[in-house]
Amino acid sequence: MDTVRCVGGVVHDNAGRLLLIQRAHEPSRGRWSLPGGRVEPDETDSAAVVRELREETGLDVVPGQLVGSVVREPYVIYDYACSVRGGRLVAGDDAAAARWVDRAQFAELDRAGELTDGLADTLRDWGVLPS
């Protein structure tokens, strides 16, 4: 099976809240995840992160260092730390909703089973949970 290269953005605001989107389509429709998506042919990861976050959240971001990667067959997802440089938070494209969540809200989504599989553990391992 061919793998599909994807990117995601790990974005925190000045209050330490984490940017999440609610997936509008499968896989994991209705669950909350990091914003991101497929890397187009001949597109760099950096360009894909900027494009995907603008499409899904309305925010203009500056991608930084690679935080980590995960494999969710057939997807290989590379998640980058990003900072917001403009835009207005609004769900679009493949996102049913977009919001900033603090530690307590993130924990509640996790307890309720509303996060994509493995997201909480992965972000905990990477040290990028909301504060």
C-alpha positions as CSV (number, residue, x, y, z in Angstrom):
1,M,0.0,0.0,0.0
2,D,1.3,3.5,-0.9
3,T,1.7,5.9,1.9
4,V,0.2,9.4,1.8
5,R,2.4,12.2,3.2
6,C,0.5,14.6,5.4
7,V,1.3,17.6,7.7
8,G,-0.2,19.1,10.7
9,G,0.2,22.2,12.8
10,V,0.8,22.3,16.5
11,V,-0.3,25.9,17.3
12,H,-0.5,27.4,20.8
13,D,-1.8,30.9,21.5
14,N,-0.3,33.4,24.0
15,A,-2.4,31.8,26.8
16,G,-1.0,28.3,26.0
17,R,-4.2,27.0,24.5
18,L,-3.9,24.5,21.6
19,L,-5.6,24.9,18.3
20,L,-7.9,22.0,17.4
21,I,-10.3,21.3,14.5
22,Q,-13.3,19.0,14.5
23,R,-13.0,16.7,11.4
24,A,-15.8,17.1,8.9
25,H,-14.9,13.9,7.0
26,E,-13.6,10.5,7.5
27,P,-11.3,9.3,8.8
28,S,-12.4,10.2,12.4
29,R,-15.3,12.4,11.3
30,G,-16.6,14.4,14.2
31,R,-13.5,14.0,16.4
32,W,-11.1,16.7,17.3
33,S,-7.6,16.8,16.0
34,L,-4.7,19.0,14.9
35,P,-5.4,20.9,11.7
36,G,-3.6,19.7,8.6
37,G,-3.9,17.5,5.6
38,R,-2.2,16.0,2.5
39,V,1.0,17.4,1.0
40,E,0.3,18.1,-2.7
41,P,2.8,16.8,-5.4
42,D,5.8,19.1,-5.6
43,E,4.7,21.0,-2.4
44,T,7.1,21.4,0.5
45,D,5.9,20.4,4.0
46,S,6.2,24.1,5.0
47,A,4.0,25.3,2.1
48,A,1.5,22.5,2.9
49,V,1.2,23.5,6.5
50,V,0.6,27.1,5.6
51,R,-2.1,26.1,3.0
52,E,-3.8,23.5,5.1
53,L,-4.1,25.7,8.2
54,R,-5.4,28.6,6.2
55,E,-8.0,26.4,4.6
56,E,-9.1,24.7,7.8
57,T,-8.8,27.5,10.3
58,G,-8.6,30.8,8.5
59,L,-5.3,31.5,10.3
60,D,-2.0,32.5,8.6
61,V,0.8,30.6,10.3
62,V,4.6,30.5,10.2
63,P,5.8,26.9,10.4
64,G,8.7,26.1,12.7
65,Q,10.5,23.0,13.7
66,L,9.2,19.4,13.3
67,V,7.6,18.4,16.6
68,G,7.1,14.7,15.6
69,S,5.5,12.3,13.2
70,V,2.9,9.5,13.4
71,V,1.8,6.8,11.1
72,R,-2.0,6.2,10.7
73,E,-2.1,3.8,7.8
74,P,-1.9,4.8,5.0
75,Y,-1.1,8.3,6.3
76,V,2.4,9.4,7.5
77,I,1.8,12.7,9.3
78,Y,4.6,15.2,10.1
79,D,3.5,17.8,12.7
80,Y,5.2,21.2,12.9
81,A,5.2,23.8,15.6
82,C,3.6,26.9,14.2
83,S,3.0,30.5,15.2
84,V,0.0,32.6,14.1
85,R,0.9,35.8,12.2
86,G,-2.7,36.8,11.2
87,G,-6.1,35.8,10.0
88,R,-9.3,35.1,11.9
89,L,-10.2,31.8,13.4
90,V,-13.1,30.3,11.4
91,A,-13.7,26.7,10.5
92,G,-13.4,26.0,6.8
93,D,-12.7,23.3,4.2
94,D,-12.4,19.9,6.0
95,A,-13.2,21.3,9.4
96,A,-16.6,21.2,11.0
97,A,-15.4,23.5,13.8
98,A,-12.2,25.1,15.0
99,R,-11.3,26.3,18.5
100,W,-8.6,27.0,21.1
101,V,-8.6,24.6,24.0
102,D,-6.9,24.8,27.4
103,R,-5.6,21.9,29.4
104,A,-9.0,21.3,31.2
105,Q,-11.0,21.4,27.9
106,F,-8.5,19.1,26.2
107,A,-8.7,16.6,29.1
108,E,-12.5,16.7,28.9
109,L,-12.4,16.0,25.1
110,D,-10.1,13.1,25.9
111,R,-12.3,11.6,28.6
112,A,-15.3,11.9,26.4
113,G,-13.6,10.0,23.6
114,E,-13.9,13.0,21.3
115,L,-10.2,13.2,20.2
116,T,-8.7,11.3,17.3
117,D,-7.2,8.0,18.3
118,G,-3.8,8.4,20.0
119,L,-3.8,12.2,19.9
120,A,-3.6,12.8,23.7
121,D,-0.8,10.3,24.2
122,T,1.2,11.6,21.2
123,L,0.9,15.2,22.3
124,R,1.8,14.3,25.9
125,D,4.9,12.3,24.6
126,W,5.9,15.3,22.5
127,G,5.5,17.7,25.5
128,V,3.0,20.0,23.6
129,L,-0.2,19.7,25.5
130,P,-2.2,22.9,26.1
131,S,-1.6,24.7,29.4
